[in-house]
Amino acid sequence: MKVNNMFRQMGLCAALLAATWAQAALPIQHWTLPSGARVYLVESHAIPMVDVQIDLDAGSRRDPAAQAGLASVMAGQISSGLRADPKGSGPYAKAMDENQLGEAWADLGASFGAGASADRLSFSLRSLSYPDLLDKAVALAARQMAHPTFPEPVWVRDRERMSAAIRESLTQPGTLVQNSYASAVYGAHPYGYKTTPESLSRIGAAELKALHAQALRPCNAAVSVVGDLSRAQADALVKRLLALWPAMATCQPLPPVAEVQPLQAAQIVNVPFDSAQAHVLMGQPGYKRNDPDFFALLVGNHILGGGGFVSRLTEQVREKRGLSYSVYSYFAPALHAGAFTVGLQTRPDQAAQATAVAQEVVRTFVKDGPTEAELQAAKSNLIGGFALRIDSNRKLLDNVSNIAWNRLPLNYLDSWTAQVERVRVDDVRRAMARVLQPDRMVTVVLGAQP
């Protein structure tokens, strides 16, 4: 079977599905397994492919401060090797090192990965839906999630590489300004933790194994499935994927993580750096993903700085004054209040002026809100681009996992355009004024001319 050629052909087929997905309802089936795992399924039988994502509350927000980076490291080391399964049989019951694992996935023409964001530890599987291939891919993924070895020599090698990469990144202006900004916005909250060579040096194989053992809680899992499967097939697939996880008699709640604290006063941080461009970041903690004003804030930020060349920030900073080629704003809502950020680069001698203009644009927008014309243009742009949010299995899976993780309504995608259309000028003005405090924002400037 020429797996790679088949994947290329399916890519062409997937492009044809975008219009259909954008116009038709996307029924999301949802059920809970006896283990407590929550399953979300979108059947898509046009191409023989299955995508799965498993999300757990084991992201970096739960890292110990002294071991910042632990969750990401553990996820990355999942592929470093498998221990043998004495009760198993078949080609995937034997022990494998990292090279043998990579070859096994290549032979299947499938892919498996693990990663950690601030909130989530995520496992992902992609495979053709042909039973002979999918069964093997599920078996291997189940083993890789449940039985990694975390060999110390591999981690020591990778730790040296990561530490070297971090040290090199600290010579780059983008890294320096982002680090200073995160520290100023988040303070002591885990969202502001930075992985350093020192924090990596405090992580050993024992810590990786301990976190892995704590993370695999079936009752804590949100499983999203998109592809060529029926509900019965998806149910059986998810049960097989989680079958090797530790059984739990009861599901004890995880300890809470403190909320991000609001800023009490404005702060200006100047970072000396000899750079051809000054880097400016300004902002504050924003809002959580479950905020009832999510759509008003989405539309509002599109008008302010998220809409590219048609945003207010671009008009005032770039078009009218020529102070920056690019200026933008965004919210990063999560389980806690993610940052609202305005960013730009400019000539060092123009940094003060560009910063002042951006601050005034934000202040005016928060006070007065958008015009009716700006609102209608933003809504048309967002609604017109909705199809691009779900024009592939991967993007659709991202959206389904967003629904699963944040426990959004199952009709979230079907009602998305109606929710955007429903936003009014007063909604934007009220929501932005409630969430943002322009006089208490952090401003970090790197490389400005003295």
C-alpha positions as CSV (number, residue, x, y, z in Angstrom):
1,M,0.0,0.0,0.0
2,K,1.4,3.3,-1.0
3,V,0.5,5.2,2.1
4,N,2.3,8.5,1.3
5,N,0.6,8.8,-2.1
6,M,-2.7,8.1,-0.5
7,F,-2.2,10.9,2.0
8,R,-1.4,13.3,-0.8
9,Q,-4.6,12.4,-2.6
10,M,-6.6,12.8,0.5
11,G,-5.2,16.3,0.9
12,L,-6.8,17.2,-2.4
13,C,-10.1,15.6,-1.3
14,A,-10.1,17.5,2.0
15,A,-9.9,20.9,0.2
16,L,-13.2,20.0,-1.5
17,L,-14.9,19.5,1.8
18,A,-14.4,23.0,3.1
19,A,-17.4,24.6,1.4
20,T,-19.6,21.7,2.5
21,W,-18.5,21.9,6.1
22,A,-19.0,25.7,6.2
23,Q,-22.5,25.5,4.9
24,A,-23.9,22.4,6.5
25,A,-24.6,21.6,10.1
26,L,-21.8,19.9,12.0
27,P,-23.5,17.5,14.3
28,I,-21.2,16.7,17.3
29,Q,-22.0,13.5,19.1
30,H,-21.1,13.4,22.7
31,W,-21.1,10.7,25.3
32,T,-19.2,9.7,28.5
33,L,-17.4,6.4,28.9
34,P,-17.7,4.3,32.1
35,S,-14.2,5.5,33.0
36,G,-15.4,9.1,33.0
37,A,-13.7,10.1,29.7
38,R,-15.8,12.5,27.7
39,V,-15.9,11.7,24.0
40,Y,-16.8,14.1,21.2
41,L,-17.2,12.8,17.6
42,V,-17.8,14.4,14.2
43,E,-18.3,11.8,11.5
44,S,-16.7,12.7,8.2
45,H,-16.7,9.8,5.7
46,A,-15.6,11.7,2.6
47,I,-11.9,10.6,3.0
48,P,-10.6,7.5,4.8
49,M,-8.9,9.3,7.6
50,V,-9.2,9.6,11.4
51,D,-7.9,12.3,13.7
52,V,-8.0,11.9,17.5
53,Q,-6.9,14.3,20.2
54,I,-6.9,13.5,24.0
55,D,-6.6,16.5,26.3
56,L,-5.8,16.3,30.0
57,D,-5.6,18.9,32.8
58,A,-1.8,18.4,33.1
59,G,-0.4,21.4,31.3
60,S,2.4,23.7,32.4
61,R,0.1,25.7,34.8
62,R,0.6,22.7,37.1
63,D,4.5,22.8,36.8
64,P,6.4,23.4,40.1
65,A,8.0,26.8,39.9
66,A,11.4,25.4,40.3
67,Q,10.8,22.9,37.5
68,A,9.3,25.1,34.9
69,G,9.0,23.2,31.7
70,L,8.2,19.9,33.3
71,A,5.0,19.2,31.4
72,S,6.4,20.1,28.1
73,V,9.5,18.0,28.7
74,M,7.5,15.0,29.7
75,A,5.3,15.3,26.6
76,G,8.4,15.5,24.4
77,Q,10.0,12.5,26.0
78,I,7.0,10.3,25.4
79,S,8.6,9.2,22.1
80,S,12.0,8.3,23.7
81,G,11.1,4.6,24.2
82,L,8.6,1.9,25.2
83,R,9.0,-0.7,27.8
84,A,8.0,-4.3,27.0
85,D,4.4,-5.4,27.8
86,P,4.7,-8.9,29.2
87,K,1.0,-9.5,29.0
88,G,0.8,-8.3,25.4
89,S,1.4,-9.9,22.0
90,G,2.2,-8.8,18.5
91,P,4.8,-6.4,17.1
92,Y,4.1,-3.6,19.6
93,A,4.4,-5.6,22.8
94,K,8.2,-5.6,22.7
95,A,10.5,-2.9,24.1
96,M,11.4,-0.2,21.6
97,D,13.9,2.7,21.6
98,E,13.2,6.1,20.0
99,N,14.5,5.0,16.6
100,Q,12.3,1.8,16.5
101,L,9.3,3.8,17.5
102,G,9.9,6.3,14.7
103,E,10.3,3.5,12.2
104,A,7.1,1.8,13.4
105,W,5.0,5.0,12.8
106,A,6.6,5.5,9.4
107,D,5.7,1.9,8.4
108,L,2.1,2.6,9.3
109,G,2.0,5.9,7.5
110,A,0.4,7.3,10.6
111,S,1.5,9.9,13.2
112,F,1.3,10.2,17.0
113,G,2.4,13.2,19.0
114,A,2.3,14.6,22.5
115,G,2.6,18.2,23.7
116,A,1.8,20.5,26.6
117,S,0.3,24.0,26.5
118,A,-0.3,26.2,29.5
119,D,-3.5,24.4,30.3
120,R,-3.4,21.0,28.6
121,L,-1.4,17.9,28.1
122,S,-2.5,16.6,24.6
123,F,-2.0,13.4,22.7
124,S,-2.8,13.3,19.0
125,L,-3.2,10.4,16.6
126,R,-3.7,10.6,12.8
127,S,-4.2,7.5,10.7
128,L,-6.0,6.1,7.6
129,S,-9.2,4.5,8.6
130,Y,-8.6,1.2,6.8
131,P,-9.1,-1.4,9.6
132,D,-5.7,-3.1,9.2
133,L,-3.8,0.2,9.5
134,L,-6.0,1.9,12.1
135,D,-6.0,-1.1,14.5
136,K,-2.2,-1.2,14.5
137,A,-2.0,2.6,14.9
138,V,-4.4,2.5,17.9
139,A,-2.5,-0.4,19.5
140,L,0.8,1.5,19.1
141,A,-0.6,4.8,20.4
142,A,-2.2,3.1,23.4
143,R,1.2,1.6,24.3
144,Q,3.1,4.8,23.7
145,M,0.8,6.8,26.0
146,A,0.8,4.2,28.8
147,H,4.2,2.6,28.7
148,P,7.0,5.1,28.0
149,T,10.4,4.4,29.5
150,F,11.8,7.9,29.8
151,P,15.4,6.7,29.6
152,E,17.7,8.9,31.5
153,P,20.5,9.0,28.8
154,V,18.0,10.3,26.2
155,W,16.7,13.0,28.5
156,V,20.2,14.1,29.5
157,R,21.1,14.4,25.8
158,D,17.9,16.3,25.0
159,R,18.3,18.5,28.1
160,E,21.7,19.7,26.8
161,R,20.1,20.5,23.4
162,M,17.2,22.4,25.0
163,S,19.4,24.3,27.4
164,A,21.7,25.4,24.5
165,A,18.7,26.4,22.5
166,I,17.3,28.5,25.4
167,R,20.7,30.2,25.9
168,E,20.8,31.1,22.2
169,S,17.2,32.4,22.3
170,L,18.2,34.8,25.1
171,T,20.4,36.6,22.6
172,Q,17.3,37.4,20.5
173,P,15.2,40.5,21.1
174,G,11.9,38.7,20.5
175,T,12.6,36.3,23.4
176,L,13.8,39.0,25.7
177,V,10.8,41.2,25.3
178,Q,8.4,38.3,25.5
179,N,10.0,37.1,28.8
180,S,9.9,40.6,30.3
181,Y,6.3,41.1,29.2
182,A,5.1,37.7,30.6
183,S,6.7,38.3,33.9
184,A,5.2,41.8,34.2
185,V,1.6,40.7,33.2
186,Y,1.4,37.4,35.0
187,G,3.6,38.0,38.1
188,A,3.9,34.8,40.1
189,H,1.2,33.0,38.2
190,P,2.3,29.8,36.4
191,Y,1.3,31.4,33.0
192,G,4.4,33.6,33.5
193,Y,6.8,30.7,34.3
194,K,9.9,30.6,32.0
195,T,11.7,27.4,31.2
196,T,15.4,27.9,31.8
197,P,18.6,25.8,31.8
198,E,18.4,25.9,35.6
199,S,14.8,24.7,35.8
200,L,15.6,21.9,33.3
201,S,18.6,20.8,35.4
202,R,16.2,20.1,38.3
203,I,14.2,17.7,36.1
204,G,15.3,14.0,36.0
205,A,13.7,10.8,34.7
206,A,12.1,10.2,38.1
207,E,10.2,13.5,37.8
208,L,9.1,12.7,34.3
209,K,7.8,9.3,35.4
210,A,6.0,10.8,38.4
211,L,4.2,13.4,36.3
212,H,3.2,10.8,33.7
213,A,1.7,8.6,36.3
214,Q,-0.3,11.5,37.8
215,A,-1.5,12.8,34.4
216,L,-3.1,9.6,33.0
217,R,-6.5,10.0,34.6
218,P,-9.3,8.6,32.3
219,C,-11.9,10.5,34.2
220,N,-10.0,13.7,33.4
221,A,-9.8,13.1,29.7
222,A,-11.6,15.0,26.9
223,V,-11.3,12.9,23.7
224,S,-12.1,14.5,20.3
225,V,-12.5,12.4,17.2
226,V,-13.0,13.5,13.6
227,G,-13.1,11.3,10.6
228,D,-14.3,8.1,8.9
229,L,-15.9,6.3,11.9
230,S,-19.3,5.6,13.1
231,R,-20.2,6.2,16.8
232,A,-19.8,2.6,17.6
233,Q,-16.4,2.4,16.0
234,A,-15.3,5.6,17.7
235,D,-16.5,4.3,21.1
236,A,-14.5,1.1,20.6
237,L,-11.4,3.1,19.4
238,V,-11.4,5.4,22.4
239,K,-11.8,2.5,24.8
240,R,-8.8,0.8,23.2
241,L,-6.7,4.0,23.4
242,L,-7.4,4.4,27.1
243,A,-7.4,0.7,28.0
244,L,-3.9,0.6,29.4
245,W,-4.3,3.7,31.6
246,P,-4.5,3.1,35.4
247,A,-8.0,2.2,36.6
248,M,-9.4,4.6,39.1
249,A,-12.1,3.6,41.7
250,T,-13.0,7.3,42.2
251,C,-12.1,10.5,40.4
252,Q,-10.7,12.9,42.9
253,P,-10.7,16.5,41.8
254,L,-7.3,18.1,41.0
255,P,-6.1,20.9,43.3
256,P,-7.2,24.3,42.1
257,V,-4.7,26.7,40.5
258,A,-4.8,30.3,41.6
259,E,-6.3,33.0,39.3
260,V,-4.2,35.6,37.5
261,Q,-4.2,38.7,39.6
262,P,-5.2,42.0,38.0
263,L,-2.6,44.7,37.6
264,Q,-2.8,47.5,40.2
265,A,-0.9,50.2,38.4
266,A,0.7,51.1,35.1
267,Q,4.2,49.9,34.6
268,I,6.9,50.8,32.0
269,V,9.8,48.3,31.6
270,N,12.7,49.4,29.4
271,V,15.0,46.6,28.2
272,P,18.3,47.9,26.9
273,F,19.3,46.1,23.7
274,D,21.3,47.1,20.7
275,S,18.7,46.4,18.0
276,A,17.8,47.8,14.5
277,Q,14.2,47.7,15.6
278,A,12.6,48.6,18.9
279,H,10.1,46.0,20.1
280,V,7.1,47.1,22.0
281,L,4.5,45.0,23.9
282,M,1.8,46.4,26.1
283,G,-1.2,44.9,27.8
284,Q,-2.6,43.2,30.9
285,P,-4.5,40.1,32.0
286,G,-7.6,39.8,29.8
287,Y,-10.4,37.3,30.3
288,K,-11.1,33.6,30.7
289,R,-12.4,31.5,27.9
290,N,-15.8,31.0,29.6
291,D,-16.5,34.7,29.7
292,P,-20.1,35.4,28.6
293,D,-18.8,38.3,26.5
294,F,-16.5,36.2,24.4
295,F,-18.1,37.1,21.0
296,A,-18.3,40.8,21.8
297,L,-14.6,40.8,22.8
298,L,-13.7,38.8,19.7
299,V,-15.4,41.3,17.4
300,G,-14.0,44.2,19.4
301,N,-10.4,43.1,19.2
302,H,-10.8,42.5,15.4
303,I,-11.7,46.1,15.1
304,L,-9.0,47.3,17.4
305,G,-6.0,45.4,16.2
306,G,-6.9,41.8,15.2
307,G,-8.2,42.6,11.7
308,G,-4.8,43.3,10.1
309,F,-4.7,46.2,7.7
310,V,-8.2,47.3,8.4
311,S,-7.8,47.7,12.2
312,R,-7.7,51.0,14.1
313,L,-4.2,50.4,15.3
314,T,-3.0,49.9,11.8
315,E,-4.8,52.9,10.6
316,Q,-3.4,55.2,13.3
317,V,0.1,53.8,13.8
318,R,1.0,52.6,10.3
319,E,-1.2,54.3,7.7
320,K,-1.5,57.8,9.2
321,R,2.0,58.2,10.8
322,G,4.2,55.5,9.3
323,L,5.6,54.5,12.7
324,S,5.4,50.7,12.2
325,Y,5.0,48.3,9.3
326,S,2.9,46.0,11.5
327,V,0.9,46.6,14.7
328,Y,-1.6,44.2,16.2
329,S,-3.6,43.2,19.3
330,Y,-5.0,40.0,20.5
331,F,-6.6,38.3,23.5
332,A,-5.4,34.9,24.7
333,P,-8.3,33.5,26.8
334,A,-7.7,30.3,28.6
335,L,-8.7,28.5,31.9
336,H,-7.4,31.6,33.5
337,A,-7.2,35.2,32.3
338,G,-4.8,35.1,29.4
339,A,-3.1,38.3,28.3
340,F,-4.5,41.1,26.2
341,T,-1.5,42.2,24.1
342,V,-0.7,45.0,21.7
343,G,2.6,44.6,19.8
344,L,4.6,46.5,17.3
345,Q,8.1,47.1,16.1
346,T,9.5,50.5,15.1
347,R,12.7,52.5,14.7
348,P,14.4,53.0,18.0
349,D,14.1,56.8,17.7
350,Q,10.3,56.4,17.1
351,A,9.6,54.0,20.0
352,A,8.2,56.6,22.4
353,Q,5.9,58.2,19.7
354,A,4.7,54.8,18.4
355,T,4.0,53.6,22.0
356,A,2.1,56.8,22.9
357,V,-0.1,56.6,19.7
358,A,-0.9,52.9,20.4
359,Q,-1.8,53.6,24.0
360,E,-4.1,56.5,22.9
361,V,-5.8,54.3,20.3
362,V,-6.5,51.6,23.0
363,R,-7.7,54.2,25.5
364,T,-10.1,55.8,23.0
365,F,-11.5,52.5,21.8
366,V,-12.1,51.3,25.3
367,K,-13.9,54.6,26.2
368,D,-16.0,55.1,23.1
369,G,-16.2,51.7,21.4
370,P,-16.5,51.1,17.6
371,T,-18.5,52.9,15.1
372,E,-21.4,51.2,13.4
373,A,-19.5,51.0,10.1
374,E,-16.5,49.4,11.9
375,L,-18.7,46.9,13.6
376,Q,-20.4,45.8,10.3
377,A,-17.1,45.5,8.5
378,A,-15.6,43.4,11.2
379,K,-18.6,41.1,11.4
380,S,-18.6,40.6,7.6
381,N,-14.9,39.8,7.7
382,L,-15.2,37.3,10.5
383,I,-18.3,35.6,9.1
384,G,-16.8,35.5,5.6
385,G,-13.7,33.8,6.9
386,F,-15.5,31.2,9.0
387,A,-15.1,28.5,6.3
388,L,-11.3,28.8,6.7
389,R,-11.6,27.8,10.4
390,I,-12.9,24.3,9.5
391,D,-11.5,23.6,6.0
392,S,-9.5,20.5,7.0
393,N,-9.8,17.5,9.3
394,R,-7.0,19.1,11.5
395,K,-8.8,22.4,11.8
396,L,-12.1,20.8,12.5
397,L,-10.4,18.6,15.2
398,D,-9.0,21.8,16.8
399,N,-12.5,23.3,17.0
400,V,-14.0,20.1,18.4
401,S,-11.3,19.8,21.0
402,N,-11.9,23.5,21.9
403,I,-15.6,22.6,22.5
404,A,-14.6,19.5,24.5
405,W,-12.0,21.2,26.6
406,N,-14.0,24.3,27.4
407,R,-17.3,22.5,27.7
408,L,-18.9,24.7,25.1
409,P,-22.4,23.9,23.6
410,L,-22.4,21.1,21.0
411,N,-23.9,23.5,18.5
412,Y,-21.1,26.1,19.0
413,L,-19.8,25.8,15.4
414,D,-23.3,25.9,13.9
415,S,-24.2,29.0,15.9
416,W,-20.8,30.8,15.6
417,T,-21.8,33.1,12.7
418,A,-25.2,33.9,14.4
419,Q,-23.3,34.8,17.6
420,V,-21.0,37.1,15.7
421,E,-23.9,38.7,13.8
422,R,-25.7,39.3,17.1
423,V,-23.0,41.6,18.5
424,R,-23.9,45.3,18.8
425,V,-21.9,48.4,19.2
426,D,-23.0,48.7,22.9
427,D,-22.0,45.1,23.5
428,V,-18.4,45.8,22.3
429,R,-18.1,49.0,24.3
430,R,-19.4,47.5,27.5
431,A,-17.3,44.3,27.2
432,M,-14.1,46.1,26.4
433,A,-14.6,48.7,29.2
434,R,-15.2,45.9,31.6
435,V,-12.2,43.8,30.7
436,L,-9.5,46.4,29.8
437,Q,-8.0,49.1,32.0
438,P,-5.7,51.2,29.8
439,D,-4.4,53.2,32.7
440,R,-3.1,50.0,34.4
441,M,-1.4,48.3,31.5
442,V,2.2,47.1,31.4
443,T,4.4,48.5,28.6
444,V,7.7,46.8,27.8
445,V,10.0,48.5,25.3
446,L,13.2,46.8,24.1
447,G,15.9,48.7,22.2
448,A,14.4,52.2,22.4
449,Q,16.8,55.0,21.7
450,P,17.8,56.7,25.0
